[in-house]
Amino acid sequence: MRLFTQHPESVGETYVEHFGMASGFGARMILGGFACMVHGVLPFLFTKTGSRIITDLHGRMVTQRSRHAASDSRQTA
């Protein structure tokens, strides 16, 4: 069971929360990848979609880690 909970706990999530976050990230990455592939063929389409999705996902991940780190420091203080 620990295999399923160790990593989610390390980022401050339950297994179900982590499943939702990871699935959402994966879906956005697939959509962003598709937009980039279409953009490669039709360069006038999706000119900022891929970079916008990457920036958004990075921001969400950093925010999530910062929130977890802040809650950890409050718990140990």
PyMOL Python script that loads the backbone (N, CA, C, O; Angstrom):
from pymol import cmd

cmd.read_pdbstr("""\
ATOM      1  N   MET A   1       0.822  -1.199   0.000  1.00  0.00           N
ATOM      2  CA  MET A   1       0.000   0.000   0.000  1.00  0.00           C
ATOM      3  C   MET A   1       0.867   1.264   0.000  1.00  0.00           C
ATOM      4  O   MET A   1       0.495   2.288  -0.574  1.00  0.00           O
ATOM      5  N   ARG A   2       2.015   1.173   0.648  1.00  0.00           N
ATOM      6  CA  ARG A   2       2.911   2.338   0.752  1.00  0.00           C
ATOM      7  C   ARG A   2       3.361   2.827  -0.632  1.00  0.00           C
ATOM      8  O   ARG A   2       3.594   4.021  -0.822  1.00  0.00           O
ATOM      9  N   LEU A   3       3.480   1.917  -1.588  1.00  0.00           N
ATOM     10  CA  LEU A   3       3.860   2.304  -2.946  1.00  0.00           C
ATOM     11  C   LEU A   3       2.865   3.312  -3.536  1.00  0.00           C
ATOM     12  O   LEU A   3       3.245   4.163  -4.340  1.00  0.00           O
ATOM     13  N   PHE A   4       1.604   3.214  -3.140  1.00  0.00           N
ATOM     14  CA  PHE A   4       0.570   4.081  -3.673  1.00  0.00           C
ATOM     15  C   PHE A   4       0.440   5.396  -2.908  1.00  0.00           C
ATOM     16  O   PHE A   4      -0.147   6.349  -3.420  1.00  0.00           O
ATOM     17  N   THR A   5       0.973   5.459  -1.705  1.00  0.00           N
ATOM     18  CA  THR A   5       0.752   6.656  -0.877  1.00  0.00           C
ATOM     19  C   THR A   5       2.011   7.467  -0.598  1.00  0.00           C
ATOM     20  O   THR A   5       1.910   8.646  -0.259  1.00  0.00           O
ATOM     21  N   GLN A   6       3.173   6.882  -0.728  1.00  0.00           N
ATOM     22  CA  GLN A   6       4.415   7.583  -0.350  1.00  0.00           C
ATOM     23  C   GLN A   6       4.620   8.871  -1.139  1.00  0.00           C
ATOM     24  O   GLN A   6       4.812   9.932  -0.545  1.00  0.00           O
ATOM     25  N   HIS A   7       4.583   8.796  -2.454  1.00  0.00           N
ATOM     26  CA  HIS A   7       4.801  10.012  -3.250  1.00  0.00           C
ATOM     27  C   HIS A   7       3.682  11.034  -3.058  1.00  0.00           C
ATOM     28  O   HIS A   7       3.985  12.206  -2.830  1.00  0.00           O
ATOM     29  N   PRO A   8       2.400  10.652  -3.137  1.00  0.00           N
ATOM     30  CA  PRO A   8       1.359  11.652  -2.893  1.00  0.00           C
ATOM     31  C   PRO A   8       1.524  12.367  -1.547  1.00  0.00           C
ATOM     32  O   PRO A   8       1.341  13.582  -1.468  1.00  0.00           O
ATOM     33  N   GLU A   9       1.864  11.628  -0.498  1.00  0.00           N
ATOM     34  CA  GLU A   9       2.087  12.252   0.807  1.00  0.00           C
ATOM     35  C   GLU A   9       3.260  13.227   0.763  1.00  0.00           C
ATOM     36  O   GLU A   9       3.234  14.260   1.432  1.00  0.00           O
ATOM     37  N   SER A  10       4.286  12.903  -0.020  1.00  0.00           N
ATOM     38  CA  SER A  10       5.467  13.774  -0.082  1.00  0.00           C
ATOM     39  C   SER A  10       5.162  15.116  -0.727  1.00  0.00           C
ATOM     40  O   SER A  10       5.903  16.079  -0.531  1.00  0.00           O
ATOM     41  N   VAL A  11       4.074  15.191  -1.498  1.00  0.00           N
ATOM     42  CA  VAL A  11       3.676  16.470  -2.107  1.00  0.00           C
ATOM     43  C   VAL A  11       2.401  17.017  -1.466  1.00  0.00           C
ATOM     44  O   VAL A  11       1.767  17.925  -2.003  1.00  0.00           O
ATOM     45  N   GLY A  12       2.031  16.453  -0.310  1.00  0.00           N
ATOM     46  CA  GLY A  12       0.921  16.988   0.459  1.00  0.00           C
ATOM     47  C   GLY A  12      -0.456  16.633  -0.075  1.00  0.00           C
ATOM     48  O   GLY A  12      -1.402  17.405   0.086  1.00  0.00           O
ATOM     49  N   GLU A  13      -0.577  15.480  -0.705  1.00  0.00           N
ATOM     50  CA  GLU A  13      -1.850  15.067  -1.285  1.00  0.00           C
ATOM     51  C   GLU A  13      -2.198  13.656  -0.840  1.00  0.00           C
ATOM     52  O   GLU A  13      -1.321  12.868  -0.485  1.00  0.00           O
ATOM     53  N   THR A  14      -3.490  13.348  -0.865  1.00  0.00           N
ATOM     54  CA  THR A  14      -3.919  11.971  -0.696  1.00  0.00           C
ATOM     55  C   THR A  14      -3.750  11.274  -2.042  1.00  0.00           C
ATOM     56  O   THR A  14      -3.449  11.911  -3.051  1.00  0.00           O
ATOM     57  N   TYR A  15      -3.947   9.969  -2.042  1.00  0.00           N
ATOM     58  CA  TYR A  15      -3.859   9.224  -3.291  1.00  0.00           C
ATOM     59  C   TYR A  15      -4.887   9.748  -4.302  1.00  0.00           C
ATOM     60  O   TYR A  15      -4.565   9.954  -5.472  1.00  0.00           O
ATOM     61  N   VAL A  16      -6.117   9.959  -3.844  1.00  0.00           N
ATOM     62  CA  VAL A  16      -7.191  10.421  -4.736  1.00  0.00           C
ATOM     63  C   VAL A  16      -6.905  11.831  -5.247  1.00  0.00           C
ATOM     64  O   VAL A  16      -7.111  12.112  -6.428  1.00  0.00           O
ATOM     65  N   GLU A  17      -6.431  12.723  -4.369  1.00  0.00           N
ATOM     66  CA  GLU A  17      -6.080  14.078  -4.805  1.00  0.00           C
ATOM     67  C   GLU A  17      -4.962  14.025  -5.845  1.00  0.00           C
ATOM     68  O   GLU A  17      -5.015  14.723  -6.857  1.00  0.00           O
ATOM     69  N   HIS A  18      -3.956  13.198  -5.593  1.00  0.00           N
ATOM     70  CA  HIS A  18      -2.834  13.090  -6.516  1.00  0.00           C
ATOM     71  C   HIS A  18      -3.282  12.511  -7.851  1.00  0.00           C
ATOM     72  O   HIS A  18      -2.832  12.957  -8.906  1.00  0.00           O
ATOM     73  N   PHE A  19      -4.164  11.522  -7.808  1.00  0.00           N
ATOM     74  CA  PHE A  19      -4.699  10.950  -9.039  1.00  0.00           C
ATOM     75  C   PHE A  19      -5.389  12.032  -9.865  1.00  0.00           C
ATOM     76  O   PHE A  19      -5.186  12.114 -11.076  1.00  0.00           O
ATOM     77  N   GLY A  20      -6.198  12.855  -9.220  1.00  0.00           N
ATOM     78  CA  GLY A  20      -6.893  13.939  -9.920  1.00  0.00           C
ATOM     79  C   GLY A  20      -5.930  14.962 -10.503  1.00  0.00           C
ATOM     80  O   GLY A  20      -6.074  15.373 -11.655  1.00  0.00           O
ATOM     81  N   MET A  21      -4.946  15.372  -9.705  1.00  0.00           N
ATOM     82  CA  MET A  21      -3.973  16.355 -10.189  1.00  0.00           C
ATOM     83  C   MET A  21      -3.157  15.792 -11.349  1.00  0.00           C
ATOM     84  O   MET A  21      -3.005  16.448 -12.379  1.00  0.00           O
ATOM     85  N   ALA A  22      -2.636  14.586 -11.186  1.00  0.00           N
ATOM     86  CA  ALA A  22      -1.798  13.981 -12.229  1.00  0.00           C
ATOM     87  C   ALA A  22      -2.598  13.737 -13.505  1.00  0.00           C
ATOM     88  O   ALA A  22      -2.097  13.958 -14.608  1.00  0.00           O
ATOM     89  N   SER A  23      -3.835  13.286 -13.357  1.00  0.00           N
ATOM     90  CA  SER A  23      -4.681  13.055 -14.533  1.00  0.00           C
ATOM     91  C   SER A  23      -4.986  14.360 -15.249  1.00  0.00           C
ATOM     92  O   SER A  23      -4.965  14.421 -16.478  1.00  0.00           O
ATOM     93  N   GLY A  24      -5.268  15.400 -14.481  1.00  0.00           N
ATOM     94  CA  GLY A  24      -5.523  16.707 -15.082  1.00  0.00           C
ATOM     95  C   GLY A  24      -4.303  17.246 -15.810  1.00  0.00           C
ATOM     96  O   GLY A  24      -4.414  17.788 -16.910  1.00  0.00           O
ATOM     97  N   PHE A  25      -3.127  17.091 -15.184  1.00  0.00           N
ATOM     98  CA  PHE A  25      -1.888  17.526 -15.830  1.00  0.00           C
ATOM     99  C   PHE A  25      -1.680  16.744 -17.119  1.00  0.00           C
ATOM    100  O   PHE A  25      -1.343  17.318 -18.154  1.00  0.00           O
ATOM    101  N   GLY A  26      -1.881  15.436 -17.051  1.00  0.00           N
ATOM    102  CA  GLY A  26      -1.684  14.596 -18.232  1.00  0.00           C
ATOM    103  C   GLY A  26      -2.599  14.976 -19.376  1.00  0.00           C
ATOM    104  O   GLY A  26      -2.172  15.036 -20.529  1.00  0.00           O
ATOM    105  N   ALA A  27      -3.866  15.233 -19.057  1.00  0.00           N
ATOM    106  CA  ALA A  27      -4.826  15.632 -20.099  1.00  0.00           C
ATOM    107  C   ALA A  27      -4.414  16.957 -20.732  1.00  0.00           C
ATOM    108  O   ALA A  27      -4.471  17.107 -21.953  1.00  0.00           O
ATOM    109  N   ARG A  28      -4.000  17.918 -19.906  1.00  0.00           N
ATOM    110  CA  ARG A  28      -3.557  19.215 -20.446  1.00  0.00           C
ATOM    111  C   ARG A  28      -2.310  19.047 -21.306  1.00  0.00           C
ATOM    112  O   ARG A  28      -2.170  19.721 -22.327  1.00  0.00           O
ATOM    113  N   MET A  29      -1.407  18.160 -20.909  1.00  0.00           N
ATOM    114  CA  MET A  29      -0.199  17.925 -21.691  1.00  0.00           C
ATOM    115  C   MET A  29      -0.537  17.303 -23.041  1.00  0.00           C
ATOM    116  O   MET A  29       0.053  17.663 -24.059  1.00  0.00           O
ATOM    117  N   ILE A  30      -1.477  16.377 -23.048  1.00  0.00           N
ATOM    118  CA  ILE A  30      -1.895  15.766 -24.317  1.00  0.00           C
ATOM    119  C   ILE A  30      -2.507  16.816 -25.232  1.00  0.00           C
ATOM    120  O   ILE A  30      -2.187  16.873 -26.420  1.00  0.00           O
ATOM    121  N   LEU A  31      -3.394  17.653 -24.678  1.00  0.00           N
ATOM    122  CA  LEU A  31      -4.010  18.708 -25.492  1.00  0.00           C
ATOM    123  C   LEU A  31      -2.962  19.697 -26.002  1.00  0.00           C
ATOM    124  O   LEU A  31      -3.005  20.121 -27.157  1.00  0.00           O
ATOM    125  N   GLY A  32      -2.022  20.057 -25.131  1.00  0.00           N
ATOM    126  CA  GLY A  32      -0.953  20.964 -25.553  1.00  0.00           C
ATOM    127  C   GLY A  32      -0.084  20.349 -26.633  1.00  0.00           C
ATOM    128  O   GLY A  32       0.316  21.033 -27.575  1.00  0.00           O
ATOM    129  N   GLY A  33       0.210  19.066 -26.503  1.00  0.00           N
ATOM    130  CA  GLY A  33       0.990  18.372 -27.522  1.00  0.00           C
ATOM    131  C   GLY A  33       0.268  18.315 -28.854  1.00  0.00           C
ATOM    132  O   GLY A  33       0.870  18.507 -29.910  1.00  0.00           O
ATOM    133  N   PHE A  34      -1.023  18.049 -28.793  1.00  0.00           N
ATOM    134  CA  PHE A  34      -1.821  18.037 -30.015  1.00  0.00           C
ATOM    135  C   PHE A  34      -1.814  19.418 -30.669  1.00  0.00           C
ATOM    136  O   PHE A  34      -1.658  19.533 -31.885  1.00  0.00           O
ATOM    137  N   ALA A  35      -1.986  20.466 -29.858  1.00  0.00           N
ATOM    138  CA  ALA A  35      -1.964  21.835 -30.395  1.00  0.00           C
ATOM    139  C   ALA A  35      -0.619  22.130 -31.046  1.00  0.00           C
ATOM    140  O   ALA A  35      -0.571  22.769 -32.097  1.00  0.00           O
ATOM    141  N   CYS A  36       0.478  21.672 -30.435  1.00  0.00           N
ATOM    142  CA  CYS A  36       1.806  21.895 -31.016  1.00  0.00           C
ATOM    143  C   CYS A  36       1.972  21.154 -32.339  1.00  0.00           C
ATOM    144  O   CYS A  36       2.583  21.674 -33.272  1.00  0.00           O
ATOM    145  N   MET A  37       1.431  19.946 -32.421  1.00  0.00           N
ATOM    146  CA  MET A  37       1.526  19.185 -33.666  1.00  0.00           C
ATOM    147  C   MET A  37       0.737  19.867 -34.780  1.00  0.00           C
ATOM    148  O   MET A  37       1.206  19.954 -35.915  1.00  0.00           O
ATOM    149  N   VAL A  38      -0.458  20.348 -34.456  1.00  0.00           N
ATOM    150  CA  VAL A  38      -1.259  21.069 -35.451  1.00  0.00           C
ATOM    151  C   VAL A  38      -0.537  22.351 -35.852  1.00  0.00           C
ATOM    152  O   VAL A  38      -0.493  22.703 -37.030  1.00  0.00           O
ATOM    153  N   HIS A  39       0.026  23.044 -34.867  1.00  0.00           N
ATOM    154  CA  HIS A  39       0.757  24.283 -35.142  1.00  0.00           C
ATOM    155  C   HIS A  39       1.942  24.027 -36.087  1.00  0.00           C
ATOM    156  O   HIS A  39       2.259  24.865 -36.930  1.00  0.00           O
ATOM    157  N   GLY A  40       2.588  22.870 -35.941  1.00  0.00           N
ATOM    158  CA  GLY A  40       3.697  22.541 -36.832  1.00  0.00           C
ATOM    159  C   GLY A  40       3.272  22.472 -38.289  1.00  0.00           C
ATOM    160  O   GLY A  40       4.030  22.850 -39.181  1.00  0.00           O
ATOM    161  N   VAL A  41       2.063  21.990 -38.527  1.00  0.00           N
ATOM    162  CA  VAL A  41       1.548  21.869 -39.889  1.00  0.00           C
ATOM    163  C   VAL A  41       0.889  23.162 -40.352  1.00  0.00           C
ATOM    164  O   VAL A  41       1.032  23.571 -41.505  1.00  0.00           O
ATOM    165  N   LEU A  42       0.167  23.797 -39.437  1.00  0.00           N
ATOM    166  CA  LEU A  42      -0.559  25.039 -39.743  1.00  0.00           C
ATOM    167  C   LEU A  42      -0.086  26.124 -38.772  1.00  0.00           C
ATOM    168  O   LEU A  42      -0.736  26.381 -37.759  1.00  0.00           O
ATOM    169  N   PRO A  43       1.041  26.755 -39.082  1.00  0.00           N
ATOM    170  CA  PRO A  43       1.698  27.646 -38.121  1.00  0.00           C
ATOM    171  C   PRO A  43       0.880  28.863 -37.688  1.00  0.00           C
ATOM    172  O   PRO A  43       1.250  29.543 -36.732  1.00  0.00           O
ATOM    173  N   PHE A  44      -0.200  29.139 -38.363  1.00  0.00           N
ATOM    174  CA  PHE A  44      -1.044  30.274 -37.982  1.00  0.00           C
ATOM    175  C   PHE A  44      -2.052  29.877 -36.895  1.00  0.00           C
ATOM    176  O   PHE A  44      -2.745  30.740 -36.356  1.00  0.00           O
ATOM    177  N   LEU A  45      -2.141  28.579 -36.566  1.00  0.00           N
ATOM    178  CA  LEU A  45      -3.039  28.111 -35.512  1.00  0.00           C
ATOM    179  C   LEU A  45      -2.245  27.809 -34.234  1.00  0.00           C
ATOM    180  O   LEU A  45      -1.078  27.420 -34.293  1.00  0.00           O
ATOM    181  N   PHE A  46      -2.873  27.987 -33.123  1.00  0.00           N
ATOM    182  CA  PHE A  46      -2.305  27.640 -31.801  1.00  0.00           C
ATOM    183  C   PHE A  46      -0.920  28.236 -31.594  1.00  0.00           C
ATOM    184  O   PHE A  46      -0.007  27.544 -31.145  1.00  0.00           O
ATOM    185  N   THR A  47      -0.758  29.509 -31.917  1.00  0.00           N
ATOM    186  CA  THR A  47       0.566  30.132 -31.855  1.00  0.00           C
ATOM    187  C   THR A  47       1.101  30.255 -30.429  1.00  0.00           C
ATOM    188  O   THR A  47       2.314  30.339 -30.236  1.00  0.00           O
ATOM    189  N   LYS A  48       0.238  30.267 -29.448  1.00  0.00           N
ATOM    190  CA  LYS A  48       0.710  30.406 -28.063  1.00  0.00           C
ATOM    191  C   LYS A  48       0.172  29.320 -27.141  1.00  0.00           C
ATOM    192  O   LYS A  48       0.459  29.331 -25.944  1.00  0.00           O
ATOM    193  N   THR A  49      -0.585  28.403 -27.666  1.00  0.00           N
ATOM    194  CA  THR A  49      -1.262  27.408 -26.835  1.00  0.00           C
ATOM    195  C   THR A  49      -0.280  26.521 -26.084  1.00  0.00           C
ATOM    196  O   THR A  49      -0.412  26.356 -24.871  1.00  0.00           O
ATOM    197  N   GLY A  50       0.687  25.956 -26.764  1.00  0.00           N
ATOM    198  CA  GLY A  50       1.650  25.062 -26.115  1.00  0.00           C
ATOM    199  C   GLY A  50       2.419  25.749 -25.007  1.00  0.00           C
ATOM    200  O   GLY A  50       2.519  25.217 -23.901  1.00  0.00           O
ATOM    201  N   SER A  51       2.962  26.917 -25.284  1.00  0.00           N
ATOM    202  CA  SER A  51       3.742  27.626 -24.262  1.00  0.00           C
ATOM    203  C   SER A  51       2.856  28.077 -23.108  1.00  0.00           C
ATOM    204  O   SER A  51       3.292  28.080 -21.957  1.00  0.00           O
ATOM    205  N   ARG A  52       1.618  28.458 -23.404  1.00  0.00           N
ATOM    206  CA  ARG A  52       0.698  28.875 -22.347  1.00  0.00           C
ATOM    207  C   ARG A  52       0.372  27.700 -21.416  1.00  0.00           C
ATOM    208  O   ARG A  52       0.333  27.865 -20.197  1.00  0.00           O
ATOM    209  N   ILE A  53       0.142  26.532 -21.985  1.00  0.00           N
ATOM    210  CA  ILE A  53      -0.166  25.351 -21.173  1.00  0.00           C
ATOM    211  C   ILE A  53       1.036  24.961 -20.314  1.00  0.00           C
ATOM    212  O   ILE A  53       0.875  24.641 -19.136  1.00  0.00           O
ATOM    213  N   ILE A  54       2.226  24.984 -20.888  1.00  0.00           N
ATOM    214  CA  ILE A  54       3.437  24.665 -20.123  1.00  0.00           C
ATOM    215  C   ILE A  54       3.615  25.642 -18.973  1.00  0.00           C
ATOM    216  O   ILE A  54       3.888  25.230 -17.845  1.00  0.00           O
ATOM    217  N   THR A  55       3.463  26.927 -19.246  1.00  0.00           N
ATOM    218  CA  THR A  55       3.608  27.950 -18.200  1.00  0.00           C
ATOM    219  C   THR A  55       2.577  27.755 -17.104  1.00  0.00           C
ATOM    220  O   THR A  55       2.899  27.852 -15.920  1.00  0.00           O
ATOM    221  N   ASP A  56       1.336  27.481 -17.491  1.00  0.00           N
ATOM    222  CA  ASP A  56       0.265  27.265 -16.518  1.00  0.00           C
ATOM    223  C   ASP A  56       0.547  26.044 -15.645  1.00  0.00           C
ATOM    224  O   ASP A  56       0.428  26.114 -14.421  1.00  0.00           O
ATOM    225  N   LEU A  57       0.918  24.931 -16.267  1.00  0.00           N
ATOM    226  CA  LEU A  57       1.178  23.714 -15.508  1.00  0.00           C
ATOM    227  C   LEU A  57       2.379  23.889 -14.578  1.00  0.00           C
ATOM    228  O   LEU A  57       2.352  23.426 -13.438  1.00  0.00           O
ATOM    229  N   HIS A  58       3.407  24.540 -15.049  1.00  0.00           N
ATOM    230  CA  HIS A  58       4.573  24.794 -14.196  1.00  0.00           C
ATOM    231  C   HIS A  58       4.178  25.654 -13.005  1.00  0.00           C
ATOM    232  O   HIS A  58       4.563  25.370 -11.871  1.00  0.00           O
ATOM    233  N   GLY A  59       3.414  26.699 -13.264  1.00  0.00           N
ATOM    234  CA  GLY A  59       2.959  27.566 -12.181  1.00  0.00           C
ATOM    235  C   GLY A  59       2.128  26.812 -11.155  1.00  0.00           C
ATOM    236  O   GLY A  59       2.306  26.999  -9.952  1.00  0.00           O
ATOM    237  N   ARG A  60       1.228  25.967 -11.619  1.00  0.00           N
ATOM    238  CA  ARG A  60       0.396  25.181 -10.699  1.00  0.00           C
ATOM    239  C   ARG A  60       1.240  24.221  -9.880  1.00  0.00           C
ATOM    240  O   ARG A  60       0.999  24.044  -8.685  1.00  0.00           O
ATOM    241  N   MET A  61       2.227  23.599 -10.512  1.00  0.00           N
ATOM    242  CA  MET A  61       3.067  22.648  -9.799  1.00  0.00           C
ATOM    243  C   MET A  61       3.918  23.362  -8.747  1.00  0.00           C
ATOM    244  O   MET A  61       4.039  22.879  -7.621  1.00  0.00           O
ATOM    245  N   VAL A  62       4.500  24.492  -9.097  1.00  0.00           N
ATOM    246  CA  VAL A  62       5.325  25.251  -8.162  1.00  0.00           C
ATOM    247  C   VAL A  62       4.468  25.770  -7.011  1.00  0.00           C
ATOM    248  O   VAL A  62       4.885  25.723  -5.854  1.00  0.00           O
ATOM    249  N   THR A  63       3.270  26.264  -7.326  1.00  0.00           N
ATOM    250  CA  THR A  63       2.367  26.754  -6.289  1.00  0.00           C
ATOM    251  C   THR A  63       2.003  25.626  -5.327  1.00  0.00           C
ATOM    252  O   THR A  63       2.001  25.818  -4.111  1.00  0.00           O
ATOM    253  N   GLN A  64       1.699  24.462  -5.871  1.00  0.00           N
ATOM    254  CA  GLN A  64       1.340  23.302  -5.049  1.00  0.00           C
ATOM    255  C   GLN A  64       2.502  22.921  -4.140  1.00  0.00           C
ATOM    256  O   GLN A  64       2.297  22.659  -2.955  1.00  0.00           O
ATOM    257  N   ARG A  65       3.714  22.886  -4.674  1.00  0.00           N
ATOM    258  CA  ARG A  65       4.875  22.541  -3.857  1.00  0.00           C
ATOM    259  C   ARG A  65       5.109  23.587  -2.783  1.00  0.00           C
ATOM    260  O   ARG A  65       5.428  23.243  -1.645  1.00  0.00           O
ATOM    261  N   SER A  66       4.952  24.867  -3.130  1.00  0.00           N
ATOM    262  CA  SER A  66       5.156  25.947  -2.161  1.00  0.00           C
ATOM    263  C   SER A  66       4.133  25.859  -1.040  1.00  0.00           C
ATOM    264  O   SER A  66       4.464  26.051   0.130  1.00  0.00           O
ATOM    265  N   ARG A  67       2.894  25.568  -1.403  1.00  0.00           N
ATOM    266  CA  ARG A  67       1.833  25.440  -0.405  1.00  0.00           C
ATOM    267  C   ARG A  67       2.147  24.285   0.539  1.00  0.00           C
ATOM    268  O   ARG A  67       1.958  24.404   1.749  1.00  0.00           O
ATOM    269  N   HIS A  68       2.630  23.157  -0.015  1.00  0.00           N
ATOM    270  CA  HIS A  68       2.965  21.995   0.801  1.00  0.00           C
ATOM    271  C   HIS A  68       4.150  22.323   1.717  1.00  0.00           C
ATOM    272  O   HIS A  68       4.131  21.983   2.900  1.00  0.00           O
ATOM    273  N   ALA A  69       5.169  22.974   1.180  1.00  0.00           N
ATOM    274  CA  ALA A  69       6.342  23.330   1.983  1.00  0.00           C
ATOM    275  C   ALA A  69       5.962  24.283   3.109  1.00  0.00           C
ATOM    276  O   ALA A  69       6.468  24.159   4.224  1.00  0.00           O
ATOM    277  N   ALA A  70       5.072  25.233   2.825  1.00  0.00           N
ATOM    278  CA  ALA A  70       4.636  26.188   3.845  1.00  0.00           C
ATOM    279  C   ALA A  70       3.859  25.483   4.953  1.00  0.00           C
ATOM    280  O   ALA A  70       4.045  25.785   6.132  1.00  0.00           O
ATOM    281  N   SER A  71       2.993  24.549   4.580  1.00  0.00           N
ATOM    282  CA  SER A  71       2.227  23.831   5.605  1.00  0.00           C
ATOM    283  C   SER A  71       3.150  22.939   6.438  1.00  0.00           C
ATOM    284  O   SER A  71       2.934  22.786   7.640  1.00  0.00           O
ATOM    285  N   ASP A  72       4.178  22.348   5.815  1.00  0.00           N
ATOM    286  CA  ASP A  72       5.142  21.540   6.564  1.00  0.00           C
ATOM    287  C   ASP A  72       5.901  22.390   7.567  1.00  0.00           C
ATOM    288  O   ASP A  72       6.107  21.968   8.705  1.00  0.00           O
ATOM    289  N   SER A  73       6.321  23.586   7.159  1.00  0.00           N
ATOM    290  CA  SER A  73       7.098  24.440   8.064  1.00  0.00           C
ATOM    291  C   SER A  73       6.223  24.937   9.216  1.00  0.00           C
ATOM    292  O   SER A  73       6.722  25.127  10.325  1.00  0.00           O
ATOM    293  N   ARG A  74       4.936  25.148   8.972  1.00  0.00           N
ATOM    294  CA  ARG A  74       4.029  25.559  10.044  1.00  0.00           C
ATOM    295  C   ARG A  74       3.804  24.424  11.025  1.00  0.00           C
ATOM    296  O   ARG A  74       3.667  24.660  12.225  1.00  0.00           O
ATOM    297  N   GLN A  75       3.764  23.193  10.530  1.00  0.00           N
ATOM    298  CA  GLN A  75       3.524  22.048  11.397  1.00  0.00           C
ATOM    299  C   GLN A  75       4.727  21.739  12.288  1.00  0.00           C
ATOM    300  O   GLN A  75       4.569  21.263  13.412  1.00  0.00           O
ATOM    301  N   THR A  76       5.920  22.012  11.780  1.00  0.00           N
ATOM    302  CA  THR A  76       7.123  21.721  12.564  1.00  0.00           C
ATOM    303  C   THR A  76       7.503  22.874  13.480  1.00  0.00           C
ATOM    304  O   THR A  76       8.312  22.691  14.390  1.00  0.00           O
ATOM    305  N   ALA A  77       6.943  24.045  13.264  1.00  0.00           N
ATOM    306  CA  ALA A  77       7.284  25.219  14.092  1.00  0.00           C
ATOM    307  C   ALA A  77       6.544  25.209  15.410  1.00  0.00           C
ATOM    308  O   ALA A  77       6.714  26.119  16.220  1.00  0.00           O
TER     309      ALA A  77
END
""", "prot")
cmd.dss("prot")
cmd.show_as("cartoon", "prot")
cmd.util.cbc("prot")
cmd.orient("prot")
